[in-house]
């Protein structure tokens, strides 16, 4: 879905102006910093993907115990 397909109130920049940063998710705030998406992903999808990848990196790796 392209950003222009979202209703105006749900677009990150417009939401920031109307509701403030406290009303926004981390993905929406990151999307504002990123600025634009790719041909395949809109900026919110890119932001969500980056946040998910970061969460995966922060998880401690479980080690199989040798039996």
Secondary structure, DSSP 8 states (H G I E B T S, - for coil): --GGGS-GGGSHHHHHHHH-GGGS-HHHHHHHHH----SSS-HHHHHHHHHHHHHHHHS--------
